[in-house]
Amino acid sequence: MEIFTLPLSLVAFASTLWITSFFARLMSAKKPDMVWIFAAWLLGIMFSISIVISLSLFVFDKHILVALTYLTPLVVFTIIYRFLNKMNWLAAITTNITAFSIGVIATVIVIISIGKPLDKTIISLADDIGLIEEMRPVESLEDADKEEYKEEATLTDQDLLSPQVIAALEKKKIRDQKSYIEPKFQLISIRRVNGAIGYKIRLSQKNGKVLEGILSKVRGSQLIVEKNLSGGVATTPIAMGSVKRLEVYR
């Protein structure tokens, strides 16, 4: 689904631009057309980036800098809506909040549509802007001492369980081993091909050819399949559009 990232992003951008323009017209803006809204976005992005870069030279507290990074675009875009699109302050603030909200919703829809995990993508974005430390719990010295004490006080199964209980657990372990399912080729969707990286796959192409090998990686709209030969390893790129059936051995 990565091949649809750009088209979906363009659709999300155009939709957000149209809705913002429509809302600005409802708020009686004198210049609500999409061209003027787009111009406001360009100016807002340029001014916001310039201001944030300037602030980073003077503000050294990370938490304050992150707060200013979010606050600056809100203030800058509101001012630009007010003067460039010719609307009053209340309309400018409301339009700014609406555009931001629609943009967030559109971004979430794009992330879900291309099959990426929403939580991991958000964490990745938070890592890029320096918020990841806020999301990681920091253990205090007291908690560390407690964990160390618990490890020292840990007893073995022989100390905690009676022989009868241990025998029952061994029988359960044997039953679980008997219920082991032999790996086999399982049909998967091409949308979930990223989950098959590193596994042996078997794919049938629309031209009738069948290929088996290890899926080493997914590059753009191609599957990179490696196959061991007597003379070495052969790497074959396969276009996703040519795949008729895809199976993974696990």
Secondary structure as a PSIPRED ss2 file (coil, helix, strand):
# PSIPRED VFORMAT (PSIPRED V4.0)

   1 M C   1.000  0.000  0.000
   2 E H   0.000  1.000  0.000
   3 I H   0.000  1.000  0.000
   4 F H   0.000  1.000  0.000
   5 T H   0.000  1.000  0.000
   6 L H   0.000  1.000  0.000
   7 P H   0.000  1.000  0.000
   8 L H   0.000  1.000  0.000
   9 S H   0.000  1.000  0.000
  10 L H   0.000  1.000  0.000
  11 V H   0.000  1.000  0.000
  12 A H   0.000  1.000  0.000
  13 F H   0.000  1.000  0.000
  14 A H   0.000  1.000  0.000
  15 S H   0.000  1.000  0.000
  16 T H   0.000  1.000  0.000
  17 L H   0.000  1.000  0.000
  18 W H   0.000  1.000  0.000
  19 I H   0.000  1.000  0.000
  20 T H   0.000  1.000  0.000
  21 S H   0.000  1.000  0.000
  22 F H   0.000  1.000  0.000
  23 F H   0.000  1.000  0.000
  24 A H   0.000  1.000  0.000
  25 R H   0.000  1.000  0.000
  26 L H   0.000  1.000  0.000
  27 M C   1.000  0.000  0.000
  28 S C   1.000  0.000  0.000
  29 A C   1.000  0.000  0.000
  30 K C   1.000  0.000  0.000
  31 K C   1.000  0.000  0.000
  32 P C   1.000  0.000  0.000
  33 D C   1.000  0.000  0.000
  34 M H   0.000  1.000  0.000
  35 V H   0.000  1.000  0.000
  36 W H   0.000  1.000  0.000
  37 I H   0.000  1.000  0.000
  38 F H   0.000  1.000  0.000
  39 A H   0.000  1.000  0.000
  40 A H   0.000  1.000  0.000
  41 W H   0.000  1.000  0.000
  42 L H   0.000  1.000  0.000
  43 L H   0.000  1.000  0.000
  44 G H   0.000  1.000  0.000
  45 I H   0.000  1.000  0.000
  46 M H   0.000  1.000  0.000
  47 F H   0.000  1.000  0.000
  48 S H   0.000  1.000  0.000
  49 I H   0.000  1.000  0.000
  50 S H   0.000  1.000  0.000
  51 I H   0.000  1.000  0.000
  52 V H   0.000  1.000  0.000
  53 I H   0.000  1.000  0.000
  54 S H   0.000  1.000  0.000
  55 L H   0.000  1.000  0.000
  56 S H   0.000  1.000  0.000
  57 L C   1.000  0.000  0.000
  58 F C   1.000  0.000  0.000
  59 V C   1.000  0.000  0.000
  60 F C   1.000  0.000  0.000
  61 D C   1.000  0.000  0.000
  62 K H   0.000  1.000  0.000
  63 H H   0.000  1.000  0.000
  64 I H   0.000  1.000  0.000
  65 L H   0.000  1.000  0.000
  66 V H   0.000  1.000  0.000
  67 A H   0.000  1.000  0.000
  68 L H   0.000  1.000  0.000
  69 T H   0.000  1.000  0.000
  70 Y H   0.000  1.000  0.000
  71 L H   0.000  1.000  0.000
  72 T H   0.000  1.000  0.000
  73 P H   0.000  1.000  0.000
  74 L H   0.000  1.000  0.000
  75 V H   0.000  1.000  0.000
  76 V H   0.000  1.000  0.000
  77 F H   0.000  1.000  0.000
  78 T H   0.000  1.000  0.000
  79 I H   0.000  1.000  0.000
  80 I H   0.000  1.000  0.000
  81 Y H   0.000  1.000  0.000
  82 R H   0.000  1.000  0.000
  83 F H   0.000  1.000  0.000
  84 L H   0.000  1.000  0.000
  85 N C   1.000  0.000  0.000
  86 K C   1.000  0.000  0.000
  87 M C   1.000  0.000  0.000
  88 N C   1.000  0.000  0.000
  89 W H   0.000  1.000  0.000
  90 L H   0.000  1.000  0.000
  91 A H   0.000  1.000  0.000
  92 A H   0.000  1.000  0.000
  93 I H   0.000  1.000  0.000
  94 T H   0.000  1.000  0.000
  95 T H   0.000  1.000  0.000
  96 N H   0.000  1.000  0.000
  97 I H   0.000  1.000  0.000
  98 T H   0.000  1.000  0.000
  99 A H   0.000  1.000  0.000
 100 F H   0.000  1.000  0.000
 101 S H   0.000  1.000  0.000
 102 I H   0.000  1.000  0.000
 103 G H   0.000  1.000  0.000
 104 V H   0.000  1.000  0.000
 105 I H   0.000  1.000  0.000
 106 A H   0.000  1.000  0.000
 107 T H   0.000  1.000  0.000
 108 V H   0.000  1.000  0.000
 109 I H   0.000  1.000  0.000
 110 V H   0.000  1.000  0.000
 111 I H   0.000  1.000  0.000
 112 I H   0.000  1.000  0.000
 113 S H   0.000  1.000  0.000
 114 I C   1.000  0.000  0.000
 115 G C   1.000  0.000  0.000
 116 K C   1.000  0.000  0.000
 117 P C   1.000  0.000  0.000
 118 L H   0.000  1.000  0.000
 119 D H   0.000  1.000  0.000
 120 K H   0.000  1.000  0.000
 121 T H   0.000  1.000  0.000
 122 I H   0.000  1.000  0.000
 123 I H   0.000  1.000  0.000
 124 S H   0.000  1.000  0.000
 125 L H   0.000  1.000  0.000
 126 A H   0.000  1.000  0.000
 127 D H   0.000  1.000  0.000
 128 D H   0.000  1.000  0.000
 129 I C   1.000  0.000  0.000
 130 G C   1.000  0.000  0.000
 131 L C   1.000  0.000  0.000
 132 I H   0.000  1.000  0.000
 133 E H   0.000  1.000  0.000
 134 E H   0.000  1.000  0.000
 135 M H   0.000  1.000  0.000
 136 R C   1.000  0.000  0.000
 137 P C   1.000  0.000  0.000
 138 V C   1.000  0.000  0.000
 139 E C   1.000  0.000  0.000
 140 S C   1.000  0.000  0.000
 141 L H   0.000  1.000  0.000
 142 E H   0.000  1.000  0.000
 143 D H   0.000  1.000  0.000
 144 A H   0.000  1.000  0.000
 145 D H   0.000  1.000  0.000
 146 K H   0.000  1.000  0.000
 147 E H   0.000  1.000  0.000
 148 E H   0.000  1.000  0.000
 149 Y H   0.000  1.000  0.000
 150 K H   0.000  1.000  0.000
 151 E H   0.000  1.000  0.000
 152 E H   0.000  1.000  0.000
 153 A H   0.000  1.000  0.000
 154 T C   1.000  0.000  0.000
 155 L C   1.000  0.000  0.000
 156 T C   1.000  0.000  0.000
 157 D H   0.000  1.000  0.000
 158 Q H   0.000  1.000  0.000
 159 D H   0.000  1.000  0.000
 160 L H   0.000  1.000  0.000
 161 L C   1.000  0.000  0.000
 162 S C   1.000  0.000  0.000
 163 P H   0.000  1.000  0.000
 164 Q H   0.000  1.000  0.000
 165 V H   0.000  1.000  0.000
 166 I H   0.000  1.000  0.000
 167 A H   0.000  1.000  0.000
 168 A H   0.000  1.000  0.000
 169 L H   0.000  1.000  0.000
 170 E H   0.000  1.000  0.000
 171 K H   0.000  1.000  0.000
 172 K H   0.000  1.000  0.000
 173 K H   0.000  1.000  0.000
 174 I H   0.000  1.000  0.000
 175 R H   0.000  1.000  0.000
 176 D H   0.000  1.000  0.000
 177 Q H   0.000  1.000  0.000
 178 K H   0.000  1.000  0.000
 179 S C   1.000  0.000  0.000
 180 Y C   1.000  0.000  0.000
 181 I C   1.000  0.000  0.000
 182 E C   1.000  0.000  0.000
 183 P C   1.000  0.000  0.000
 184 K C   1.000  0.000  0.000
 185 F E   0.000  0.000  1.000
 186 Q E   0.000  0.000  1.000
 187 L E   0.000  0.000  1.000
 188 I E   0.000  0.000  1.000
 189 S C   1.000  0.000  0.000
 190 I H   0.000  1.000  0.000
 191 R H   0.000  1.000  0.000
 192 R H   0.000  1.000  0.000
 193 V H   0.000  1.000  0.000
 194 N H   0.000  1.000  0.000
 195 G H   0.000  1.000  0.000
 196 A H   0.000  1.000  0.000
 197 I C   1.000  0.000  0.000
 198 G C   1.000  0.000  0.000
 199 Y C   1.000  0.000  0.000
 200 K E   0.000  0.000  1.000
 201 I E   0.000  0.000  1.000
 202 R E   0.000  0.000  1.000
 203 L E   0.000  0.000  1.000
 204 S E   0.000  0.000  1.000
 205 Q E   0.000  0.000  1.000
 206 K C   1.000  0.000  0.000
 207 N C   1.000  0.000  0.000
 208 G C   1.000  0.000  0.000
 209 K C   1.000  0.000  0.000
 210 V E   0.000  0.000  1.000
 211 L E   0.000  0.000  1.000
 212 E E   0.000  0.000  1.000
 213 G E   0.000  0.000  1.000
 214 I E   0.000  0.000  1.000
 215 L E   0.000  0.000  1.000
 216 S E   0.000  0.000  1.000
 217 K E   0.000  0.000  1.000
 218 V E   0.000  0.000  1.000
 219 R E   0.000  0.000  1.000
 220 G C   1.000  0.000  0.000
 221 S C   1.000  0.000  0.000
 222 Q E   0.000  0.000  1.000
 223 L E   0.000  0.000  1.000
 224 I E   0.000  0.000  1.000
 225 V E   0.000  0.000  1.000
 226 E E   0.000  0.000  1.000
 227 K E   0.000  0.000  1.000
 228 N E   0.000  0.000  1.000
 229 L E   0.000  0.000  1.000
 230 S C   1.000  0.000  0.000
 231 G C   1.000  0.000  0.000
 232 G E   0.000  0.000  1.000
 233 V E   0.000  0.000  1.000
 234 A E   0.000  0.000  1.000
 235 T E   0.000  0.000  1.000
 236 T E   0.000  0.000  1.000
 237 P E   0.000  0.000  1.000
 238 I E   0.000  0.000  1.000
 239 A E   0.000  0.000  1.000
 240 M H   0.000  1.000  0.000
 241 G H   0.000  1.000  0.000
 242 S H   0.000  1.000  0.000
 243 V E   0.000  0.000  1.000
 244 K E   0.000  0.000  1.000
 245 R E   0.000  0.000  1.000
 246 L E   0.000  0.000  1.000
 247 E E   0.000  0.000  1.000
 248 V E   0.000  0.000  1.000
 249 Y E   0.000  0.000  1.000
 250 R C   1.000  0.000  0.000
